Amino acid sequence: MASADSEPAPGDTEAIPQAVKIIIAGGFGAGKTTMVASVSEITPLSTEEVMTEASYGIDDLGGVEEKTTTTVALDFGRITVNSDVVLYLFGTPGQDRFWFMWDELAEGALGAVVLADTRRLETCFHAVDFFERREVPFVVAVNRFDGADGYDAEEVRRALDVDAAVPVILADARDRASCRDVLVALVTHVIRGRSPALSG
Amino acid sequence: MSHDRRRALARHDKDGADRDSGGDSGPDRVEERFLRPFAVAAGDPDGSGPGPGPETLDLLTLVVAARTPGRSEWLRPEREAILRHALRARTVVELAAEVNLPVGQVRAIAGRMIEDGSLQRCGPSRPLARKDILHAVLVGLRSL
C-alpha cells in the first residue's frame, strides 16, 4: 500500500537491462575471484548467505539437534554489455559442500567457466561433473600459475575426461585480455551448441 | 565420465555415491540439510508470522522502489536501506551487497516489501530472446 506522501521512484523512467550470468567455478584457490576481478567493470561485490546446518543422520525427535551456522561468501562482478544486457559473473563458493548455492547459481546461467589448477587438478572434478550433469555448457580454463608445470590443453582435457567439444583453454586469471578470451570462447561454445547444424 | 573421476569424487565427497546413483536427487537431498535463519524476522517486528511464503526472488530478480522511504521505515533500517538503494532498478544480489546484509535475508525482506507494495519487481525494458542475448554478450565481451 503506497502511502499518500509516496513519490514515484526515478527508476520508473529508466531503461532496465536484462540481467544474465556466467558462473566461474573451480576448486579452492583456482583463481575464481581473481578472474572475476580481472574482467569486472566494478570492484567485485560480495554478499553472503548465512546457513544453519541442522544435525544430519541423527534422530531429531528429541529436539536436541545441534545446529551450527555457516557463512558462505558469494563474490560477483558485472559487465555492462550494452543498454539492454548486463552480464554478472559469479564465483562459486569455494567449499564443495554448498551444492544448494551451485544449483541456484546454475539456474538460468548462460554457461560456466571451470578454472583448473594443474597443481591440484582434482579440485575441479566436482565442477566439471556438476555442469555435465546439469547440462550447463562450460569451458575449461587452465589457469597458468607461476611455477606450475607446463601442461598443455590436451593433457588437461585427457586428465579431466571432458567431451571433445568442450573447449580447453590456457589462461591467466590475472590478465584481463586472457579472461576476456575465455569468456568469448565460452559464449561462442554456447552459441555453437545451440545451432545443431554448426556443431560437431 | 571416467571411472577415475568418479572415484576421485567419491573420495572427495561423502555424498558422492549417493549422487552417482540418484541422478538429480543428490543436490536436492543436500538442500534439506540447510536452512536460512533470519534473526531480523524479515524486517517485520509487527510480524505477519509465517503466513504465505514471500515471493520467490532469484539472485538476479530486478526490483525497484515504488516509493521513497517514509514513516513506515521508522526503526526498520533494513527496509529503509533497501528502498534507498533501489531507487534505480537493482538485482537482489546487488542490493544485498550494497546494504550489507546476507542475500537470503534481503530476499525475504524484499519479498515482503513487494507484497506490501513498497518495492516492485521489474522486468527488462526490452526483453530479448536468448539467441539475441548471447550475440549481444559475445559482441560486448569482444570489445572489452
Interface residues (C-beta under 8 A of the other chain):
Chain A: M1 A2 S3 D5 S6 E7 P8 A9 P10 G11 D12 E14 A15 I16 P17 Q18 A19 V20 K21 V39 L45 S46 T47 E48 E49 V50 M51 T52 E53 A54 Y56 T69 T71 L74 F76 R78 I79 T80 V81 N82 D84 V85 L87 Y88 F90 D96 R97 W99 F100 W102 D103 E104 L105 E107 G108 L110 E122 F125 H126 V128 D129 E132 R133 L160 D161 R176 R180 L183 V184 V187 T188 V190 I191 R194
Chain B: M1 S2 D4 R5 A8 L9 H12 D13 G23 D24 G26 P27 V30 E31 R33 F34 L35 R36 P37 D58 L59 L60 L62 V64 A65 A66 R67 T68 G70 R71 S72 A86 L87 R88 A89 T91 V93 E94 A96 A97 E98 L101 P102 V103 G104 Q105 V106 D116 G117 S118 C122 G123 P124 S125 R126 P127 L128 R130 K131 I133 L134 H135 A136 V137 L138 V139 G140 L141 R142 L144
